[in-house]
């Protein structure tokens, strides 16, 4: 039994150590490894949900080897641990909303712990010849944690409201959300009432730029969701200088 427990334990020890120790000035190696997080994070989502699906199929009396579920859970637990380690390293680079990032980090660690616990209970049940009582509840908690962590990951990467931006109005009403925001159109009949930023600039930035440069995800310290933030610039200085369009970084990147 101890051998079974130790299987994913080494990865969990590294993960928890990173969570406790952290670091505000990560080295290049940490950030290099951290940038593999977007590539790794989809693995545990798919693998762990597959394990839950296989368990549901097995309980519906579809005949296949019960140890397959255990093997998939173990693979999912390890992939969750590796993705969480990379995510913790990536988060040390900054540029994310602190509250959203903190919850996403906690949920990433929770998925690793819950997946490891689910695998352990499954394996112990196989050795004892009877399922463990807490195993189904652990799988349900695993699905909930994966879904919530994935939702917050989308918010961190693409900005607030990314998941619900194109939600149909019927579903928005059920969820208690307001109607979808429509881009303001230029009223040609009354041009004197039009605002250049609201009618021409903001819709472009909302579609193309705000996903990475918003209050939650400030890539490079740059926020592009208001005139004041655009003029303030980012970590590399001002990106838009009045009267110097050809040398402004924001204009050059749009060419």
N, C-alpha and C positions, 0 to 999 in steps of 0.2 A: 504493500500500500504506500509506503514512504517513497519507493521508486517512482510510482505513478504521480505522486504529488510534486516531486522534484522536476518532472519533465519540463513544464513551462515556467518553473519557479525562478530559474536564473534570469530569464528575460524580464519577468515581473520585478525582480530586485533592481535591475538596471533602470527600468521604467520609473519605479517609485523613487529611486535615488535622484534621477533627473528632475522629477517633480518637486522634490524637497529642496535640492540644492539650487537648481535653476541657474541663472546667470544673465546679467545685463550687458555683458560685453563678450559675446561669443566669438570664437576664432573662425577662421575661414573653413576649417574642416567641419566644424559643427554646422555652419550654414550650408556647406556643400551637401552634407548628408541630409540636412533638414529639407532641402529642396526636392528630395525624392518623395516627400510626403504626398503630394498630389497624385503621384503614380502608384503609391502603395495603398492609399486609403481606400481605394475601390475594391481591393482584394478581400479584406475581411467582411465588407458589406455583402458581397456576393456569396462568399464561402459560408458565412454564418447563417445567412438566410436560406441557403441550400440545405444546410444541416437541419434547420427547423422544418423545411419542407419534407426532407427525407424521413424525419421522425414522424411527421403527420401521416405520410404515406405508409410507413411501417405500422402505425397504429390502426390504419384503415385496412390492415391485413393484406397489404401487397407484399408478396414474399421476396425478401432479399436479406442478405447477411446483416444482422444487427450491428456488427462491428464496423460496418461502413459509416454509420452515423458517428461513431466515436472517432474514427480517423478523420472525418471531415471537420468535426468540432475541434480536434487538436490542431489541424492545419489552420482553421479559422482563428483559433486563439493565438497561435504564433504570428499569423499575419497581422492581427490586431495589435499585438505587442510591438512589432517592428514599425507599423504605421504610426503608433502613438509615440514611440521614441523619436522617429523622424519629425513628427509634428511638434513635439516639445522643443526640439532643436531649432526648427523653423521659427517658432513663436518668439525665440530669443532675439530675432532680428528686429522686432517691433513693427509698428505700422498698422496695428489692429486695435479695434475698440477693446478696452481693458475688460469690461464686464462680459461681453460676448465671448472673448477669447478665454477668459477664466472658466466659463461654463463649458465651452467646447473642449478645453483641456481635461476638465474633470470627467466629462462624459467619455472622452477617448480612453482615459485610464479605466473608467468603470466598465467599458466594453471589454477591455483586456481581462479584467478581473472576473467579470461575470462569465465570459466565454471559457476561461480556464476552469472556473468552478463548475460550469455545466459539463465540460469534458470530464472532469474528475468524478462527478456524480454518475455520469453515464458509464464510465469505465468501472467504477466500483459496483454499480448495479450489474454489469456483465459478469464480474467476478463472483458476486454473491448469488447470481441466478434469479434476481428479482429487482425491479426498478426501484430507485430511491424516491422517497416521497417528495422531496423538494425539487426534483429534476424538472417536471413540467412548468412549475412556477419560475424556475430559473430561465427556461427557454422563453417564456412570455416576457420576463424582465429584459432579456437580451434583445428581443425584437424592439421593444419600446426604447431602449437606450440607443440602439443603432439608428433608429429612425430620428430620434431627437438630436443626436450628435450630428447626423448627416444634414438635418435642417439648419442647424447653427453653422455648420461648415459652409453651406451655400450662402448664408448671410455674411459670413466673414469674407468669402472670396468675391462675391458679386454685389454686396451691399444690401441694406435693409429692403425688404419687400420683394426680393428676387424670386422667391418661391411662389408668391401670389400675384406677380405682376400681370400675368395673362390668365388668371383664374376666371372662368365664366361667371357671369353675374349671379346665376342661380346658386353656385357654390359659395360665392362671396357673401350672399345674404345668409346662407346657412351658417357660415363661419363668423357672422357678425361684423364683416368688413364692409367698408364703404364702396361706392362704385369705382370702377377703374378710372384713373386720371387721364384725361384727354389732353393732348398737346394743344396749346393755344395757337390759333390760326390768325394770320394777319388779315385784318379787315380792310380791304382795299378801298371801300367806300369812305372810311374814316381813318386815313393813315395817321392823322395827327394824334389819334388815341392809342396807336400801337407803340409797344415798348420793344426795342430792338432785342434786348437780352431775352425777354420772356417769349417772344414770338419766333426768333431766329436762332439764338445761341443755345438757350437751355434745352430745347428738344434734341438738338444734336448731341450735347454733352450727356443728357440722360440716356440716350441710346448707345453711345459709343465710348464714353469716358467714365461715367459715374460708377460703373461696376467696380473699378479698381481705385477710384479716387473719391471716396465718400466719407462721412463721419465715422463709419465703422471700420472701413478698410482704407487707410490713408497711405497708399503706396508712395514711397519716397517722401512722405510727409506732405503730400500734395492733395488738396481737396478741391474738387471742381463742380460743386453744386450750388455756388452762389458767387456773385461778382466780387464780393469782399475776399472770399477764399481764393479765387482765381488770381486776384492781384497780389495776395499775400505770398504766393509761391510755395515752394517746398524746401526740402533739405538742401537742394543745390542752388537755392536762390529764386529770384523772380523768373516766372516763365512767360510773362507777358509784360512788355514795356511800351507805354504809350509813345507813338511816333516812331517806333523802331520795330515794325512788324517783321521785316526781313531777318532781323537778328534775334527775335524772340523765340525761345525754345518751343513754346506751344504752337506757334505758327509753322515753324520748320518741321515739326513732327506731323503736321496735317498735310504737308505737301507730298 
